[in-house]
Amino acid sequence: MKLRSLERPPLQPGLSRTLVLLHGYGADENDLLPLARELDPRLRTVSLQAPLSLGGAMRAWFNLTQDARGISFDADEARLGLLAATEAIEEIARTSPRPFLLGFSQGAAIALGVLLRRPDLPAGVISLSGVPPVLERQDLAPATSLRGLPVFAAHGTEDALLPIELGRNLRSELQRLGLEVEWHEYPMGHMVVPEEIEDAAKWFARKL
């Protein structure tokens, strides 16, 4: 499945690197574009459109169902979304090796899934209000290839949609797998705040 995307050239010269954006559930490929400029105006940016339509401009990497028990989804459909994203990032990496990935919410789960399955593809991941990727243990790359991979992960302590405990569990799981996780919490809901992007930009500058 070939995904549609939006590409934005660097605003400033001096850095030959690409940032791939993976939007959240119900958003589209335009949603995260302003964040790339705030991280580093020298970045080439490619924003992927998730494969599923929810009507109008709203898209998703996989469908979600919410009831009294919480949020549920079809694992096979989620893996198809991850596969589509992986194929798109493979294509990007052919001309711009080792791109960085930035995902929000469901898009963060997809970005982390790509990193954990194919650590040879991205240089690192910025996970904003993310949740654990839909992966079984056999889907993971060997532990030796995951050790030290850089992840910036942030979550809101007031997030009613994806409670902070989910983010903390994600942090612990990534650390258990040997990844190098920089963790931040902010007094916010399911959103992005300027302080978060400022911290992500500092992390990004150290990883270039």
N, C-alpha and C positions, 0 to 999 in steps of 0.2 A: 504494500500500500504506500504510494508516494504522497507525502504530505505537502500541502501548500505552505509557503513561507513568505515573510517579508524581510528584505535585506536593507540595511542602512550602512552606508560607507562611514569611515571615521570622520569625525568633525575636525580632528587635528592629526597631523602626521606624527610619526615617531614610534609606532608600535604595530608590529605585524602579527596581531592576535585576533581571534574571533570569540565572541560571546554568543552562546546559543540560549535563547529564552524559551521557557516552557510554561505557559500560562495555567491558571487554575480552572477549576470546574465552573462552567457558566460564563467564562470570559472568552476572549479571542486573542489572536496574534498581535493585536494593537495594544493590549492591556499593559504589558511590562516594558514597552519600548522606552519610555522616559527614564527608567532606572539605569539603562545602559550608559546613557550620557553622564549620569551622576557618578557612576562607578569609575569611568575613565573615558573622556571624549576621544581618545585615540583608538578605541575599539571598533572593529567591524562587528556589526550585530546582525544575527539571523534569528528571527522570531518564528517559531513553528506553530502552525495551526493544528490543533488536536483533531483527530479523525472523525469524531462523532458530533453530529448536529443535535442541539437541544431546542432548535427553533430560533429563527432570526439569526443574530450574530453570535449567539451563545454556543460554545463548543465544550467538549469533554474528551478526556483520554479514555474514560470508561464511565458507564452509568453508575449513579449512586442512588440508593434507596434509604430513606430515613423513617424510622418508626420508634415506638417506645423503647425498643431494645438498643437503639442507636443507628449508626450508619452501616449499611451492608452493600456488597457489590458482587459481581460475578468474576471469579478469579481468572477464568479463561479469557473473558473480554478485557480484563486489565492487562493480561500478558500480551494480547494483540496490540493494545495501545503502546506498551513498552517496546514491542518489536518494531512498530512503525516509527517510533522516536529513534530507536537505535539505528535503523536503516537510514533515516534522514541525517543523523549525526555522522554516520560512516561516510555518507556522500560529502558532507561539509569538510570532514577531516582529510579527504583526498587532496584538497587544494589548500587547506589551512589546518595542518596537523595539531592535535592536542588542544582543541577549543575548550574554553571554560563553559560550564553549564550553570544557568540560574533558573530556578523553578520556584513557583509559589503554590503552596497547598498541594493539590493533586499533581500539579506540574513538578513540584519538588520531589514527590515520591517517584515520579517517572525519571527525573534527572538522577536521583540516587540509585535507582534500579539500573540505569545505564552504567553508572560508575562501578557498581558491584558485580555486574555481569561482564562488562568489558572495560576493565581498568586501563587497557591500552588506548582507549579512545579519548576520554576527556582528561584535562590537566587537573581539574578540581571542580567542586560543586558549591554553589551558594544555595542553601536550602532555607526558604522563608516560609514559616508556618507550615512546615512539612510533616509528613507522617511516614512510617516505615514503608518501603516499597513492597510490592506484591511479589515476593520471591520465596521459593522453597530453598532449603539448604543446598540441594543439588544444583540449583541455578547459579550459585555464587561462584565467582572465580576463586582459584586457589588462594589460601590465606597469605602465602608469601607475596602474591602480586597485589594484595589489598593493603598491606602494611605501610603506614605512613602517607596514604593518599589524603590530600587536604580537603576538608569540608568546613565551610562556615555555615553554622546552623543557628537560627534564631526563631523565637516563638513568643507569643503574647501571654502574659499571666492572666489576662482577662478574656481569653479566647473562649467563647461559649460554644462555638461550632466544633473546634478541635481543641479540647482542654489541654492545658499546659502539661499534664501528666503524659499525654501522648508524645509531645515533643521531648520531654525528658527521657522517656523510654527509648525514643529514636536515638538520642545522644548516647545513651548507655549501650545500645546495641551496636552502633557504629564504632564506639570505643572498644567494645569487646572483640570486634572483628579486626581491630588493629589500625583503624583509620585515625588520622590526626584531626581531631574535631575542635574547632573554636566555637564555644557555645555562648549565646547571649539570650537574656530574657528582658522583655520590655513591658511596661504597664499599658498594654494595648489589647484590643480584641483581634479578630481575624482580619488583619490589615497590614499595611506597611507604613512605617513612620520614618521621618528624616534621620533620626538618630541611628536607626537600624542600617540605613544605606550608608551613612557616614562610617560606621564600624565595618561594614562589608567592604567599602572602598579601601580602608586601611589594610584589611586582610588581603584584599586582591593585590594591592601594591607590593606587599611582601612576597607574594607568590609568583610574580612575573619574572 
